[in-house]
Amino acid sequence: MRSTGVSTPLRGVAAVAAGLLLALVSAAGPASAGGPNGGGDGGGGGDAVVLRWRPCSQAAQAGFECAVAKVPLNHADPSGRTVDLAVIRHRAAAPAQRAGSLFFNPGGPGGPGTLGLPELYRKFPQELKDRFDIVSWDPRGVGESTAVRCFGTAAEATAWHEDVPQFPVGEEQRRAYVAAYADLAKRCERRDPQLLRHISTADTARDLDLLRRAAGEDRLRYWGISYGTLLGATYANLFPDRVGRLVVDGNVDPQAWVNRGVGGEPGLNTFLRLGSPLGSADTLGRFLDHCGRAPVSRCAFSAGSPAATRAKYGRLLERLAERPVGSWTYARAVSEVRGGLYTVHPGWTGTASTLQSLWQGRAPAEPAAPAGPARYPGFEQPLAVLCAESPNPGSPGRYPALEERAVQQAGALARWWVWANEPCSAWAARAADPYTGPWDRTTAHPVLVVNPVYDPSTPYRAGQSMAAELAGARLLTLDGYGHTALDNPSACVKRHVVRYVVTGALPPAGARCAQDTPPFGSPPQRSSAAAPVRPGTARGRDAAPVAFWLERPLGLFPARPGWTGPVVPGGS
């Protein structure tokens, strides 16, 4: 939804993540009036955009074309300052069958499409790849577009970030963490305060409408995952008559994001409102149960049964809290587990191997440093969007109490989700023109909402909320695990999505799909079979009933290397 809160890659791989942020977009000519396919107007403010495509310059983008679009910084002032958008596409694989363009957003906030589309393209249904140009872009403020960059060089940014833990443990680390992100906020405000106030989700939705026109499309076809679902919902309500086929997958509850309709409880940070800690804890419980039912040949961390594997996990965290294994602190291990839950294959197997190495007192192997010069890591870019438009407590002193509360409900993974929003307490910039609702405007075509039942970042309740909030939307349930259906494939989901995008036909009400490959090769389990784990307690005691966790919405940032942000949601 993905890789993204504060960007918190593991301390030992911060430089690696920075290096993986490639300069992906080749130079292209400036945008000007008109469109490449006859203009495809369909409405929208400002001058039309031209996309002058050429082969992308990076090896990871072989087969893709890149372009640059110029759009107004402030859509209310189209004659003023402009910003660049780095755009990427893969042409329809079967040109004779081509039916138009399908736009894709890989999540975040802060997920660059010039990285996300090449990475995830193989997971799109072949029928869509045959019939549509798949188009993505780095949203304003992100990646190779006009970006928020609060440091002069990549080396300076990486050096700053290496000294900041994934989340603070103890009073001394809390003081240092708060001070570090206060310093970051000042750096960002000094460098480009005007840009910081014009990178909201609404600004990006308006950019997307200009890109739609540039692609020659009267209405938008779109697949957004993780935070990209919030972008899709925003577009649907800003431009309801221009909605063609919108798929939102791994959903953010828009009302919770803007701090409305969440029961009136004041003072919660974004990710507590969205339910991210609860979704992570619920999915972690499933991970440990599946691992415990599997032999060690399939899950290295298995202790022979679900109960024994949960207990083993609890004891491992206790040991790491007392004594790190090399550079693997308690905070690093918790953060790694949180991110590893996003993609079942191969993420869960890799996470189990990491845990088993730590259990045996061995530091897991570190990834090799990427070749070539370091690229700008961009960890401040998710913050720039989230802090400017989603309300968070303004006092750092509120976060220890929020952490204690969240850990009681959801265990150790909650620590990451709480402290990911603390940097917003010092963030001065506020979005100049955010969209805060309504979310129920009647669209030209209904929206398809897809959500896994056990999504560690955007829990099922968020998908239910999204489907209820958008006018006429239909929910398709994936009875499976991981963050988003696109990244955790289901042939059944793909069939429904293809039919919807090509013909407009929605799945039947109440439709459900199975995941293609269950975790660790074990048989699927009913969602009510076991209670979620309390990973922050010894031996996983006092777990809450599963229905409690499913009553909570979401979280973000996709968790894979090479993204700006904590990964996403994924995303998100």
N, C-alpha and C positions, 0 to 999 in steps of 0.2 A: 502498500500500500503502500525495499524496499523501502526498504532498505526505510524525518526525520528528525518540542523538546530540544535538547542540546545534543550536538553530535558527540558521541562518546565511544569511538572505537577503542579497542583494548589498547592500553598504554604501550605494550610491546609491539603493536603493529600500527601505531599511528602514522609513522613515516611510510609504511607500506601502503596504507590506505591513501595517503597523500599522493604517493607515486602512481597509484592506479587511476587517478583522475586525469585522463588523457586529454590533450588538446585535440578534440575530435572533429572540429568543423573547419573545412577548408574555406578560404576566402571566397567571397562572392560579391557581385555587384550590388549597389544600393537598391532599395525598393523604390518603386515609382508607380504611377497610376496605371490601372489596367490589370488584367489577370492573364495567366498563361493559357487558359482554356476558354477564352472568349469572355472573361470577366466575371461570370457567375455572381451577380450582384447579391440579390437576396436581402439587401438592407445592411445596416451597420454604419457607424459614424466614422469620420476621418477619411483620408485618402486611401484608395485601394492599395494593396500590397502585391508586388511581383516577387516571385521566388525564382531566382535564376539558378537552376540545378546544375551541379557538376559532380563527378565522382568524389566521394569523401577521401581524405588524405591518410587516414589511419588504417593500419592493418586490421584492427578489430572491426572495422566498418566495411570490409570488402563486400561488394555487391550493393552497397547503399549509396544514395546521392545526398549531398548536403547543399544548403543554401543559407542565406542570411536575410531576414526581414527587418525593416525599420518600422517601428510603431511609436506612437506618441507616448512619452513618459506619463503624461496626464491626459487621459482620453477626453477630459472636459476642455482641454486646450490643445487641439490637434496641430496647431501651428507652432507650438513651442518645442522644447527639447525632445529629442527622440532617443530611443534605446534600441539596441540590436537584439534580435532573437535568433539563436542558432537552431536551424530546422534540419530534419533528416527524414528520408523516406526510403522504403523499398518498393519498387514498382510491382504491380500485379504480376504474379508469376505466369499467368496464362493471359497474355494481352488480348487475345480474341474474346475472352470472357469478361474483360474489365468492366466494372460497373460503377467506378468512382473511387473516392478516398475514404479511408477509415482512420480517424485520429486516435492516438494513444497517449495517455499520461501514466508514467510508471510509479507515481506516488511521491511521498515526501512528508511535508513540503521540503523542497530542496532536491528532489530526484531529477537529474538531467535526462531527458529523453534521448539525447545523442549517445548516452551510455546504455540506458535501459532498453531501448528498442533493439539494438543489435544483440543484447544479452538475452532478451526474452522472445525474439522473433520466432525462433524454432518452436515455441510453445503455442503459438497461435494456430487455430484450426486451419488445415490446408485449404479448405474451401474458401476461407476469407483471404488467405495469402494469394490464391489463384485469382480472385475476382477484384481485389481492392489494392490500391496503393496504400501501404500502411505508413502513416506519417506521425512523427513526434517532434518534440522541440524541447530545448532547455528554457523553462519559464524565466521571465524577467527576474533578475537578481541571482540567477543560478548558473553554475557551470560556465559554458562558453558564450552565453548571452551576456548582455551588460549585467555584471554580477556585483553583488555585495562582497567586497574584499577589504577587510579591516586591517590587513598587514601589507607591507610593501612588497614582500617576496614570499614564495612558498616556504623557503627555509625558515624565515622568521615566524610564519604561522605555525609550522610544524613544531618548532622548538617551543613555542608558547604552549601548544596543546599537550606536548609530552609531559609537562609538569602538572597537569590537571587530572585527577583520578576519574574513573568512570562515575563514581558517586562517592561522597565523603563518608568516612567511618570514624566516628569520634569527634570531639569538640575541636581539636586542633585542625583536622582536615576540613571540618565545616567552615571554620573561619577562613582558611586558605582558599577553599572552593568559592565561597561568596566573594571574596576579594578579587579572585581571578576573573570571575565573570562580570563584576562591576568594572574592572579594568577593560575587559573586552567591549562592554557597552559604550564606554567613553571613546575607545578607539574607533568603533564603527560610526558613532555620531559625528566625530570630527571629519571623517573621510568623505562621506557623501550623504548628508542628512536629507537632501531632496529625494534621492533614490529610495531611501529607507521608508518614506511615506507613500510610495507608489509601487509597492510590490505585493499588494494584497491578492487574495484569491479572486476578488472581483476584477481587479486590473488584469489578471491573467485570463479570466473568462472573456473579457473584452478583446484581448489579444487573440484568443482562440477564434473569436468570431471573424476577425480580420484574416486569419489564416484559412478559415473555411472559405471565405470569399476568394482568396488567392488561389485555392485549389479548384475553383470553379464549381463549388457545391452550393445548391440552393438551401439545403438543410444539412445539419451536422450529423455524421455518423461518428461514434466515439466509444472507446472502451477505456475506462479509467479505473485504476486499482488503488486501494488504500486511500491516501489523501486525494488521489485523483477522483474519488467518488464525491468528495466535497466540491471539487472543481466542477464536476459534471452536474451536481445539483444546483450549484450557483449559476452555471450557464443556462440550465433548464428554466430557471426562474427569472433570469435577466432577459433571456431571448426565447420565450416559450414557443413562439410561432416558427422558430428556426430549428426546432428539435426534430431530427430525423429518427435515427435509431441510437439510443444512448444505453450502454451497458455500464453499470457501476458495480464493482466487484471487490468485496472486502471493505465494508462501509463505515464511514464516519457519520455519526448522528449530527446533522447540521445544528440542531437546537442546542445540543451539548457544547459544540464547538464555540458558539457565540454566547453561551451561558444563559440560555433561555429554556424553559420547559423542563428543568431538571429537579423539580420538587421544591424549588425555592431555598435550598440550603446554601447559605453564603460561604465564601471563603475557600472553596475547593479549587485546586489547580486543574488545568485542562485535562490531564490524563486521568485524574481521579473522576472527573465528571464523565469522561468517555468510557471509564471502566477498564482501562488497559491493564492495570495490575491484576484484576480479577480474571480477565481473559487469558493472561499469561499463566496464572496459577492453575486455572482449569486445564489448559493444554499441557502444562507440565505434569499434572497428575496423570493424564492419558499417556504421555510419553513414558513415565516411569512404570505405569501398569503394563503397557505393551512390551516394554523392555523386560520386565519381570516375568512375563509369560513366554518370552523368547529364549532360546538357548544362547549361550555366550558367543557362539559362532555367528549369530545374527545381531545381537546387542551385547557389546563388550562389557557394559556396566551391569548386566543382569545379575541378580543375587538369587535367582531361582524361583521367585514368586513376586507378585506386585507388592505385597506388604514388606517383604524383605528388601526389595529394591528401593522403596520409599525410605525405609529406615536407613539404608546405606547412604542414600543421598543426604539425608539430614545429618548423619554423623560426619560426612565429608565436609559439609559447610561448617560444622562446628570446629573441625580440625583446621580448616583454612582460616577461620577467624582467629585462631590462636597462633598459627604459624603458616606463612605462605610456602608454596612450593616454587622455589626460584622467583621469577617475576609474577607468578600466579597468586595474586592476593585473593582474599574473599571477594572483593568488589569485582575484580577481573573475572573470576569464575562465574559469579552471578550474572554479569553482563554477557558473557559468552553463552551461557545457557539461554538467556532471554532471546538473543539473536538467533541461536541455533534452532529454535522451535518453529521458525517461519516457513522453512521449506522441508517437507518430510523426507524427500529423497533428493540429495543425499544428506541433508542437514541433520536429521535425527541420528543417523548412524555415526556421523562425525562427532556429534556432541557426546554420544555415549562413549566413544573412544577417548575423547578428551577427559571426560569424567573418570574413566577407568585409569588413565595415566596418572591423574592427580591422586586417585585412591591408592595407587601403588607408590606414591611419593616421587613420581617422575614428571618433570615439566614437559608438556606436549611440545612437539616439534614446531618451531616458528616458520612461517612462510618465508620464502626467499625474497629478498628485496628486489623490486622491479628494476630492470635495466633502464638506463637513460636518466636524464635530469628529473629531479622531483617536480611534480605538478602541484598547483595550488590546491590545498585540501578542501577548502570551502565549508568547514564545519560551522561557521557562523551563519550560513545561508538559510538553513531551516529555522533558526532562531529569528531571523529577520522577518520571516513571514508570520510565524506563530505568535511571537511576542507582540507584534504590531496589531493583531486583530482578534486574538483569543484571550479573554481576561484571565489573569492570574494574580495571586496575592502579591501585594506590593512590598511586603516586609519580609526579608530573609528569615526573620525570627519565627515566621509561621510554619516553615517547612519541617523542622524537627517533629512538631506535633502531628503534621500531616503524615510524615513518614511512620511514626509510631502507630497511628490509626490504620494506615494502609497495610503495614506488616501484620497487624493483628488479623486483618481480613484476608490477606492474600499472600503472606509469606515474603521471603527475601527478595523475590523479583520486583516487588513493589518499591523497593528502595530506589532502583533505577528510574522508575516511572515518576516518582515524586520529585527527585532532584533534577530530572531533565527539564522541568519547568522553572526551577529557581532562577536561572539567568534572566528570566523576564522581569524579575523584581527590580532590576537596575536599568531595564531597557527604556529609553526615553521616547523613541519613535512610535507614533500611532498612525495607523492607516488613514489616509486622507479621505478615502471614499470606499469603505468596506460595504459588503452586502450582509445584512443580518436578518433577512427574511422579507416577506413570507416565503415559505417553501412549497406552497400548494397551488401554484398557478397552473392552469390547464395548459398542457403542452400539445403541440401539433400531433405528436405520437407519444404513446405511453412509454415509460422508462422500464428497462429490465434490471432488477436488483438481484445480485447473486451474492451469497455469503456461506462460507463453511460454518458448520455447527461449532467446531473447536478451532477457532482462529485466535492465536495468541495476541494479536494486536487489535483486530476489529471483531469483537465477539458477535455471536449470532444476534443478540438483542439489537445491536446497531443496525444490522440488515433489516430486521423487523421494523425498527423505527424509521429507517429511510423509506421503506416501502409504504409505510403508513403516512409519512409526511408528504411525499411527492404525489401529485394528483394522478390517479389512475395507474400507478406503478404496480408491477407484479414481482413477487419474491420467488426466486428459484433457490432451493436449499441444497447445499452440498453436505451430505452426511459423511464428513471427513475432517481432516486436520490440516493445520498450516494456514499461512496468511495468504488469502486470495485463492480462487479456483484456477486462475490462469497459471500460477506458479506451482500448483498442486493438482495435476491434471485429472480430469474426469471426462471420458468420452461422451457420457450422457450430457454433461453441462455443455460441451462443445457442440453437440447436435442442436440443443435448444438455442444456443447463442447464434449459430450459423443460420438457423431457420428465422430467428428474429431479425438479424441484421439484413438478410437477403429479402425476406418477404414481409417483415413487420409482425408476424404471428407470435404472440406471447405463449409461454408454456401454460398448461392448465393450472388453474388455481390450486395451490398446495403441492405443486410438483417438487419431487425430491430426487436427488441423484447420488450414486455411490462414487467413491474415489476409485481410480483405476488400480492402484497398488497400495495395499494397507501397510502400516508401519512394520518394519522388521519382518515382513512376510507373514504376520499373524493374521487370523481371521478378524473381520470387523466386529466391533463390540457395540451393543446398544448404548445409546447416550446416557441412559439412567443406570448403567451397571455398577458404577463406582463413584465415590465422592472424590472431589479434587483434593490434592495434597496441600498441606500447610508446610511449604518447604522451609520456612524459617524456624520451625520448631523441631526439637529432637524427635526422631522416629515418626514424624508426620501425624502426631496426635491431634484430636479435636477438630477434624476437618469438617467444614460446613457442607450441607447437602448440595448436590449438584444444581438444583433449581435456583439456588441463591446466586450462583455464579452466572447462570444464563440470563438472569434478570438484569445484568449490567451491560452497557454498551462498550465500547471500543479502545483504540490506540493506533499508533502509526509507525512509520519508518521501516522500510524494507531492510532486512539485515543481511546484506551480502557485501563483500568488499568491492571497492571501486566506485561507490556512490558517495556523493556529498551527503552529510547527515549521518545519524547513528547507523544508518545503513543507507528506512523507511525506511508508517508506515508506513512500510513498508511502507512499511509500506513502508505500516503506515502505517 
